[in-house]
Amino acid sequence: MTDSGTQTSERLAEANATVRKYMNWSFVGGLVPLPGLDVVAVSGVQLKMLYDLSKLYGLPFQKSIAKELVATLLGSVGASAATTVGVAVGLKAIPIVGTTIGVLMMPAFSLAATYAVGRVFIVHFESGGTVLDFDAEKVREHFRAEFEAARKSA
């Protein structure tokens, strides 16, 4: 393997390790028992992950653009995922039983979403793209596939 190939392989390994780290933080964010605060926590984790991935690839990062892209990607998983989040957040507002059920639902969704976001951005960055030229519509199916695979294993 050439030096360039070795560097690419090492960078890819570090990128995957970054996604795994933020998946764990996202899972923890999903455990926050306060309705809505869990979504804010997970969103923050995902943006920090994208910032770190951009930095790893030596790419510019704009928080406002990244925030819109993540929202677009998450919107692409469909009504069932949106319903899961809505139910989990809503249940957390019901003392004890609702909070318990909501806390059990949200972490798995958060973990799967963070994994899928990380994977599609790694592929994009590896192909020479940046946050600034990322087209969420083009990766919609790839994102859904990554999300579903992670959700099933979570």
Buried (B, 14 or more C-beta within 10 A) or exposed (E): EEEEEEEEEEBBEEBEEBBEBBBEBBBBBBBBBEBEEBBEBBBBBBBBBBBBBBEBBEBEBBEEBBBEBBEBBBEBBEEEBEEBBEBBBEBBEEEEEBBBBBBEBBBBBBBBBBBBBBBBBBBBBEEEBBBEEBEBEEBBEBBBBBBBBBBEEB
